[in-house]
């Protein structure tokens, strides 16, 4: 894949999750990786979407939303194949891969369904967030 079909698409998350989870787990200039295990909100979004898909927990966005980043942030070689796989998992039809806005809507639903699971595992257990994330991945075998 040579280009990013999501360049002009905004990514949305439930507004309550921005303050409750995203701001608590994303680096924000901190060097304390043990407390902020995700480098960017995009990284947490993708992890949440994978967890949501793994657990078949799809929840459409409802209510107030927040736009933490733009689709141009997605790396064509790493992130976009993940997004396409998540869309295919939901729709079971390759035609969905030709609809960038629909792919993003699906990813948002998976991320919305997975963020609470990540919150419970990373912030809901004693210990530092990075170690809780590692334990979660080891316990589950993998996120996806």
N, C-alpha and C positions, 0 to 999 in steps of 0.2 A: 504494500500500500504506500503510495508515494506522497499523498497529500492528506490533509486533515479535513474531512467532510463536516466537521462540527465547529469550524471557525466562527461562524456567525450565530451560534446557538448559545444561549445563556443556560447555565446549570442552576437548578434550584434545589434547596433542601427545606425541610420544615423549619420555620423560624426558631421554634423553641429548641431545636437540636443545635443550632449555631452556638447559643450561649451555654447550654447545658453540657454539650459533648464536644463539638468541634473546637471551641476555644480552649477547652481543657486538655485536649490531646495533640494539638498542632503546635509546632515549634515556636512560632511568634518571635523569632530572634533569640530564643533561649538555647544555651549550649547543653542543657540538662536533658539529654535524650531519654534518660530513665523516667522522666516526668512527662515528656512530650514525644511520644514514640513516632509520630507522623510528621514528616517534613513539610507537607502542604495539605490543604483541605482537599485537594484533588486526590491525594493518596488515601486519606481517610474515607472519602466518598467511594472510591473504587473498592477498598477493603469492605466497607459496609454493604455495597452492592453484591459483592461476592458472597458474603455471609448470608445476606438475605436470600440469594438464589440457592445457596447450599441448603438452607433450611426451608425452602419453598415458602418464604414469607414475603409476599409482595403486597405493598401498601401504597396506593396512589397518594400523592400529596393532596392534602386538604387543609384549608385554613391559611393563615399567613405563611408566606414563604420568604426565604432569604436567598440572594444570589451571591454565593461565595466566590465563584470564579466563572470563567468563560470556557466554552468548548475548545478554544484555540490552545488551551493548556494541555490537552491530551496529546501524548506522544504517539505519532502514527505507527511506530514499530512495536510499542509495548502496550499502551493503554487502549488503542482503538480495537485491536483484536479481542481484548477482554470485553469491551462494550458490545461488540458484534456477537460474541459467544453468549453473553447474557441475554441479548435480545432474541437470539435463536432459541435459547432454552425456554423462554417465555412463550414465543409464538410458534415454534416448531415449523417455521416456513422461511426459506431463504429469501423470499421477496422482501421481508422486513429489513434486510441488510441494505436495501437500496433507499431506505427512508430515514435519513439522519435524525430528524426531529422525533420520530417514533422510537428510534434506538435510544435516544437520550431520555425520553419519557419512561421507557422501560427501566433503564438504569436508575433513574430517580426513584421509581417504585421499589426496586430491589434494595437500593440504599436506604430508603425510608423504612423498609421492613427489617433490615439488618442492623441498623444503628443502635437500637435498644439492646440487641444481643451483645454487640461489642461493648456498649456502655456497662451492662451488667458484668461482663467478664473482665473488663479492664479497670473500670472505676468502682465496681461494686464489690470487689474483693480486697482484702488487706494486701498491702504491698504497693510498690511503685508500678505505674502503668506499663512501662516497657516489659517488666518481668511478668506481669499478668497477661500481657499480649502474647509473649513467648509461651507461657504455660497453656494458654488457650489454644494456640496453634499446635503445640505438641500433644495436647489432650485430644484434639479433634483430628489429628493427623495432617490436616491442612485446612486452609480457609475455603478453598473451592474444591 
